[in-house]
């Protein structure tokens, strides 16, 4: 059974065991800083691109990666599907932000709920996705990582409908959550491999203070569990 659209309001909410939504977590200043950083990363060495899928389709979101380059369905240190260039490094300050995010979502209960203490969370890859008004993300699992550490998701710009599903299939049951600029969503533990997607973006709902004229940025931080030398 599908739950009602946006039933959770705008308070901190556990959407499912191990999956927590924290509205407005990013301050206005941090949003602006992340937008500027994303613009720099999009300039290369690997540019923002539409990812081509093995079946011939092309993703409507545009993506740039840090630390490790994601391509369907594996990680590489070089952008073998774009220009072969080494991926931009994953900055230490972004890992610090990821640890803050896990602490904000779970506090001292992090190890019990998602299998890692917040201060030991060590993300080494980020996918930066840019959604224009027509972009969508189909229901999928984040399962290319060897680590089961939680995924941290940060939203900036236009609001979106975020569909949070189950671990068994792309279909029901699922819960629809409104993600707005500055929102944090962390999922791990029993929710680590739940299907999720973005069926709709709401153009014109963003925060002009971020410096973005339009569109939505989503940063997801992950622990790949891959060896540091690649």
One Martini backbone bead per residue (centre of mass of N, CA, C, O) as a GRO file, in nm:
protein
  230
    1UNK     BB    1   0.096   0.035   0.022
    2UNK     BB    2   0.047   0.371  -0.028
    3UNK     BB    3   0.128   0.651   0.097
    4UNK     BB    4   0.071   0.954   0.152
    5UNK     BB    5   0.130   1.256   0.043
    6UNK     BB    6   0.328   1.400   0.255
    7UNK     BB    7   0.283   1.285   0.576
    8UNK     BB    8   0.546   1.411   0.755
    9UNK     BB    9   0.616   1.684   0.704
   10UNK     BB   10   0.883   1.913   0.867
   11UNK     BB   11   0.995   1.706   1.047
   12UNK     BB   12   1.167   1.491   1.190
   13UNK     BB   13   1.207   1.161   1.020
   14UNK     BB   14   1.122   0.821   1.018
   15UNK     BB   15   1.056   0.643   0.734
   16UNK     BB   16   1.255   0.412   0.823
   17UNK     BB   17   1.457   0.187   0.920
   18UNK     BB   18   1.747   0.387   0.872
   19UNK     BB   19   1.553   0.637   0.771
   20UNK     BB   20   1.631   0.993   0.754
   21UNK     BB   21   1.467   1.313   0.787
   22UNK     BB   22   1.619   1.653   0.764
   23UNK     BB   23   1.504   1.948   0.764
   24UNK     BB   24   1.707   2.221   0.701
   25UNK     BB   25   2.016   2.148   0.766
   26UNK     BB   26   2.125   2.342   0.572
   27UNK     BB   27   2.260   2.620   0.555
   28UNK     BB   28   2.281   2.892   0.365
   29UNK     BB   29   2.591   2.895   0.349
   30UNK     BB   30   2.630   2.595   0.266
   31UNK     BB   31   2.473   2.606   0.009
   32UNK     BB   32   2.653   2.808  -0.137
   33UNK     BB   33   2.917   2.648  -0.115
   34UNK     BB   34   2.815   2.397  -0.271
   35UNK     BB   35   2.748   2.535  -0.535
   36UNK     BB   36   3.035   2.634  -0.597
   37UNK     BB   37   3.167   2.355  -0.590
   38UNK     BB   38   2.995   2.227  -0.817
   39UNK     BB   39   3.090   2.419  -1.040
   40UNK     BB   40   3.383   2.331  -1.028
   41UNK     BB   41   3.345   2.025  -1.078
   42UNK     BB   42   3.194   2.064  -1.362
   43UNK     BB   43   3.473   2.160  -1.511
   44UNK     BB   44   3.657   1.944  -1.381
   45UNK     BB   45   3.803   1.696  -1.552
   46UNK     BB   46   3.505   1.596  -1.534
   47UNK     BB   47   3.222   1.649  -1.672
   48UNK     BB   48   2.915   1.710  -1.692
   49UNK     BB   49   2.681   1.428  -1.740
   50UNK     BB   50   2.514   1.196  -1.928
   51UNK     BB   51   2.432   0.880  -1.856
   52UNK     BB   52   2.502   0.583  -2.004
   53UNK     BB   53   2.332   0.294  -2.072
   54UNK     BB   54   2.354  -0.033  -2.166
   55UNK     BB   55   2.059  -0.024  -2.327
   56UNK     BB   56   2.079   0.302  -2.451
   57UNK     BB   57   2.019   0.487  -2.244
   58UNK     BB   58   1.959   0.816  -2.084
   59UNK     BB   59   2.008   1.016  -1.838
   60UNK     BB   60   1.850   1.313  -1.727
   61UNK     BB   61   2.065   1.349  -1.548
   62UNK     BB   62   2.348   1.520  -1.423
   63UNK     BB   63   2.698   1.412  -1.369
   64UNK     BB   64   2.939   1.424  -1.096
   65UNK     BB   65   3.248   1.303  -0.959
   66UNK     BB   66   3.403   1.187  -0.649
   67UNK     BB   67   3.694   0.982  -0.608
   68UNK     BB   68   3.470   0.819  -0.775
   69UNK     BB   69   3.356   0.674  -1.071
   70UNK     BB   70   3.035   0.642  -1.195
   71UNK     BB   71   2.926   0.344  -1.363
   72UNK     BB   72   2.750   0.121  -1.522
   73UNK     BB   73   2.805  -0.095  -1.237
   74UNK     BB   74   3.060   0.102  -1.124
   75UNK     BB   75   3.393   0.177  -1.023
   76UNK     BB   76   3.634   0.446  -1.094
   77UNK     BB   77   3.923   0.653  -1.139
   78UNK     BB   78   3.809   0.672  -1.432
   79UNK     BB   79   3.639   0.819  -1.716
   80UNK     BB   80   3.563   0.581  -1.942
   81UNK     BB   81   3.272   0.722  -2.053
   82UNK     BB   82   3.415   1.001  -2.139
   83UNK     BB   83   3.771   1.093  -2.114
   84UNK     BB   84   3.969   0.926  -1.903
   85UNK     BB   85   3.986   1.089  -1.660
   86UNK     BB   86   4.054   1.171  -1.361
   87UNK     BB   87   3.905   1.199  -1.080
   88UNK     BB   88   3.809   1.393  -0.853
   89UNK     BB   89   3.868   1.461  -0.548
   90UNK     BB   90   3.794   1.390  -0.215
   91UNK     BB   91   3.712   1.599   0.026
   92UNK     BB   92   3.753   1.635   0.363
   93UNK     BB   93   3.512   1.834   0.422
   94UNK     BB   94   3.295   1.633   0.313
   95UNK     BB   95   3.339   1.414   0.522
   96UNK     BB   96   3.268   1.589   0.764
   97UNK     BB   97   2.977   1.639   0.672
   98UNK     BB   98   2.893   1.342   0.681
   99UNK     BB   99   2.932   1.307   0.988
  100UNK     BB  100   2.729   1.523   1.067
  101UNK     BB  101   2.486   1.387   0.934
  102UNK     BB  102   2.479   1.124   1.097
  103UNK     BB  103   2.450   1.266   1.369
  104UNK     BB  104   2.182   1.416   1.302
  105UNK     BB  105   2.014   1.151   1.245
  106UNK     BB  106   2.133   0.948   1.510
  107UNK     BB  107   2.361   0.992   1.685
  108UNK     BB  108   2.436   0.756   1.928
  109UNK     BB  109   2.260   0.539   1.741
  110UNK     BB  110   2.417   0.473   1.479
  111UNK     BB  111   2.543   0.191   1.524
  112UNK     BB  112   2.272   0.043   1.575
  113UNK     BB  113   2.119   0.144   1.302
  114UNK     BB  114   2.391   0.165   1.071
  115UNK     BB  115   2.689   0.039   1.175
  116UNK     BB  116   2.802   0.341   1.256
  117UNK     BB  117   2.982   0.578   1.369
  118UNK     BB  118   2.990   0.901   1.299
  119UNK     BB  119   3.315   0.938   1.347
  120UNK     BB  120   3.359   0.672   1.130
  121UNK     BB  121   3.269   0.795   0.889
  122UNK     BB  122   3.406   0.724   0.533
  123UNK     BB  123   3.376   0.889   0.276
  124UNK     BB  124   3.494   0.845  -0.096
  125UNK     BB  125   3.218   0.930  -0.246
  126UNK     BB  126   3.052   1.133  -0.506
  127UNK     BB  127   2.729   1.230  -0.625
  128UNK     BB  128   2.645   1.482  -0.863
  129UNK     BB  129   2.316   1.595  -0.919
  130UNK     BB  130   2.139   1.738  -1.199
  131UNK     BB  131   1.816   1.898  -1.210
  132UNK     BB  132   1.586   1.966  -1.410
  133UNK     BB  133   1.248   1.997  -1.472
  134UNK     BB  134   1.264   1.698  -1.645
  135UNK     BB  135   1.397   1.533  -1.443
  136UNK     BB  136   1.478   1.190  -1.348
  137UNK     BB  137   1.451   0.901  -1.112
  138UNK     BB  138   1.458   0.589  -1.091
  139UNK     BB  139   1.417   0.304  -0.945
  140UNK     BB  140   1.676   0.221  -0.702
  141UNK     BB  141   1.990   0.092  -0.606
  142UNK     BB  142   2.268   0.118  -0.382
  143UNK     BB  143   2.512  -0.154  -0.484
  144UNK     BB  144   2.830  -0.097  -0.564
  145UNK     BB  145   2.912  -0.122  -0.283
  146UNK     BB  146   3.105  -0.288  -0.027
  147UNK     BB  147   2.971  -0.109   0.166
  148UNK     BB  148   2.712  -0.062   0.438
  149UNK     BB  149   2.719   0.217   0.467
  150UNK     BB  150   2.577   0.501   0.466
  151UNK     BB  151   2.375   0.733   0.295
  152UNK     BB  152   2.422   1.070   0.191
  153UNK     BB  153   2.167   1.328   0.138
  154UNK     BB  154   2.167   1.638  -0.054
  155UNK     BB  155   1.961   1.935  -0.090
  156UNK     BB  156   1.939   2.178  -0.369
  157UNK     BB  157   1.682   2.386  -0.448
  158UNK     BB  158   1.460   2.234  -0.589
  159UNK     BB  159   1.200   2.057  -0.538
  160UNK     BB  160   1.096   1.714  -0.453
  161UNK     BB  161   0.993   1.391  -0.528
  162UNK     BB  162   1.051   1.134  -0.293
  163UNK     BB  163   1.087   0.782  -0.337
  164UNK     BB  164   1.029   0.543  -0.084
  165UNK     BB  165   1.096   0.214  -0.057
  166UNK     BB  166   1.193  -0.113  -0.087
  167UNK     BB  167   1.402  -0.415  -0.084
  168UNK     BB  168   1.246  -0.598  -0.319
  169UNK     BB  169   1.119  -0.356  -0.502
  170UNK     BB  170   0.988  -0.096  -0.717
  171UNK     BB  171   0.736  -0.116  -0.569
  172UNK     BB  172   0.516  -0.170  -0.358
  173UNK     BB  173   0.588  -0.011  -0.094
  174UNK     BB  174   0.563   0.354  -0.051
  175UNK     BB  175   0.714   0.683   0.014
  176UNK     BB  176   0.638   1.025   0.000
  177UNK     BB  177   0.881   1.293  -0.020
  178UNK     BB  178   0.963   1.620   0.059
  179UNK     BB  179   1.233   1.786  -0.095
  180UNK     BB  180   1.429   2.050   0.013
  181UNK     BB  181   1.621   2.303   0.059
  182UNK     BB  182   1.860   2.157   0.292
  183UNK     BB  183   1.808   1.865   0.296
  184UNK     BB  184   1.823   1.554   0.479
  185UNK     BB  185   1.927   1.212   0.384
  186UNK     BB  186   1.948   0.896   0.560
  187UNK     BB  187   2.075   0.558   0.470
  188UNK     BB  188   2.060   0.241   0.652
  189UNK     BB  189   2.083  -0.063   0.729
  190UNK     BB  190   1.771  -0.186   0.654
  191UNK     BB  191   1.778   0.065   0.418
  192UNK     BB  192   2.029   0.053   0.225
  193UNK     BB  193   1.859  -0.131  -0.019
  194UNK     BB  194   1.652   0.061  -0.101
  195UNK     BB  195   1.431   0.183  -0.303
  196UNK     BB  196   1.471   0.482  -0.516
  197UNK     BB  197   1.336   0.815  -0.623
  198UNK     BB  198   1.258   1.077  -0.889
  199UNK     BB  199   0.952   1.172  -1.039
  200UNK     BB  200   0.978   1.489  -0.933
  201UNK     BB  201   1.005   1.833  -1.017
  202UNK     BB  202   0.980   2.180  -0.881
  203UNK     BB  203   0.971   2.447  -1.040
  204UNK     BB  204   1.044   2.747  -0.861
  205UNK     BB  205   1.125   2.636  -0.540
  206UNK     BB  206   1.376   2.766  -0.480
  207UNK     BB  207   1.672   2.922  -0.344
  208UNK     BB  208   1.819   3.218  -0.431
  209UNK     BB  209   2.055   3.221  -0.208
  210UNK     BB  210   2.239   2.998  -0.360
  211UNK     BB  211   2.268   3.097  -0.685
  212UNK     BB  212   2.033   2.953  -0.815
  213UNK     BB  213   1.805   2.973  -1.080
  214UNK     BB  214   1.785   2.653  -1.133
  215UNK     BB  215   1.716   2.361  -1.000
  216UNK     BB  216   1.874   2.050  -0.881
  217UNK     BB  217   2.076   1.941  -0.611
  218UNK     BB  218   2.251   1.622  -0.554
  219UNK     BB  219   2.424   1.479  -0.278
  220UNK     BB  220   2.609   1.172  -0.257
  221UNK     BB  221   2.743   0.983   0.010
  222UNK     BB  222   3.008   0.726   0.008
  223UNK     BB  223   3.111   0.400   0.085
  224UNK     BB  224   3.286   0.170  -0.108
  225UNK     BB  225   3.528  -0.035  -0.002
  226UNK     BB  226   3.768   0.046  -0.161
  227UNK     BB  227   4.075   0.074  -0.249
  228UNK     BB  228   4.274   0.352  -0.241
  229UNK     BB  229   4.444   0.274  -0.513
  230UNK     BB  230   4.222   0.135  -0.720
   0.00000   0.00000   0.00000
